[in-house]
Amino acid sequence: MKKRILYMAMMAAAFASCQDNTTETEYPHDASLDIKVGSIDCGSADAVVVENITKSATTRASQKAEEVEWLKDPLLKGIDVSYYLRSDENKNTSTAVLKLLPEINQVAGDSTKYSFNYKDENGQETQKPAQWKGNAGHVFHGFYIPEGISNGEIGNQSESEISNEPNAESYYDKLWRYLSMPPNHEIMATVGYVRLPFRHRLSRVLAYVLIDPDLKTSIKDNIISFENVKVLEKVEGTTPKWTTARKVVPHSMGTSGSVNKKLEQTDENFLVFRNTTSNTFVYPTDDAWANVKAAYDNNKENSGYEEINYGKVPCFDIIVRPTYTSSALVMYDEDMSNGMNAAKYADETNSIDFVVDLVNGLSYNKTFKFDLDANYQTAVFLRISREKVDYQTMGSELWQQYEATDGYYGVDNDLNHRLSLAGGSWQRAYRNSSFKPGITDGDFYKEQYVAGTKWIEMFKNAVMPSDTIKANIPSDNHWGDYFVLDKDITINVSEFPADFIFTGHLDGRGYTITLTGGTDDTRYLFDGLNGTYDAEAGQANCHKEGGVIVPEKGYRAEVMNLKIKGGKLFSSAAEADKENKITGIVYNCKEETE
């Protein structure tokens, strides 16, 4: 396969730089630069402690923060959020106050539920909306620290013995409500609304106790002990302080049957299958478990497995210190004094000494080592026989369950994929996908996810309207709009308009457009890429920055991260006259020919 790479021709014009606006400038306030927060999503829902782990895991699903009862009060009071431009080597940071507007101040039909205003040099909130620092990725840092874990005010707990048992004001509840933004989360400057994420600041370990049915016994006093484990001692200011607790009384999650990797209960009883030849065990979270169970149910005698039914098993959890799998994932609020740095934090691990006493007088202990990032959890299956205790772990998983990824909101985490050089709103791009997450910037852009046929219809209307209809652009015109591929797509070029000069933004994200129809000479996608058209603020996703219309000429049309198969990206005429015909940005695009 021969690949021909189309290199981009960079335009000489650069963006007008955005003003920080933390102090007065000579320019009047430009509202088009304001950071508009449409929603906050929170990994910790308002879950009461319940006996069934399935319910607890489900109620921790990602949801809008304003719907979380315990989080409403701090949001109404305001949470500090700092941010800077990722490309700024000096990390020129601004701080703003994120506030949930009282319902009485929310305007019907307006998507804005939050204010996001600068703090002044004295730390006081102003009425000045925080603004983007430039047309590129921004890093946001913010956290919510529940009262009671700051400065050691955690009731009667001590660093030698900590109780995770639930009550109305429990230390356990405070720990899982300790939230922070991910350390490597990046949000592109956008003319639309953004969604700010908050996640668990800590990590979690769950232990399922599987007692061999032949023992005919149970856990003494219905509790086990977690010992010599690193946990949070307190938060001083905004910096967490850690301790190795001699003994932790874990929180009881009640009893559970079999669970899958999402910790959703799949069977009433906890079932494990033993390979009778190798004496290895298959657990419900293993990929092979469903097939093994089906084979066993179909033909028990010849399946090669023995089913072990543990009934409903007790489950406990503990909230622990993250130890990080990579220096890039170390939270920004860690203490970097006394020679500590991100690499040293990433080198650390954590462990738990499980101590289990049974009613029949037998006692067991087992050490479990683990390495978890913030907002991650692991489940451990402690399998107890007369001779020993052994364990199996399901590996690291996200604490809460949610389907969306940052890639759907304008943050392209795929390697070598460049985002819009115009700094526009990929968050509001049309996608050839049926994916409809519950919380998305698409809430403000009703057709963000469309079927392939509709996507093509919109795409072929991304052309500059004629002079006669510019004053009243029809609703089916998508001049300057943003388009994203979530999967490969096929386009019949014979159905496209003649002289198809694209005036939009297309990010293929590495996917392929296969061209059909036409002849070898006419099987191409574009007759040109117009990045020099005149525009007014509000048209074609253009807006004013300091009185200048941006994105500037050239950046008003882009094609990037795209593969073309079965034809060419541009017509021969366009390639022969690139200076006049291809005036937008072309980046990381490849044509595949035999």
Disulfide bonds with the S-S distance in Angstrom:
none
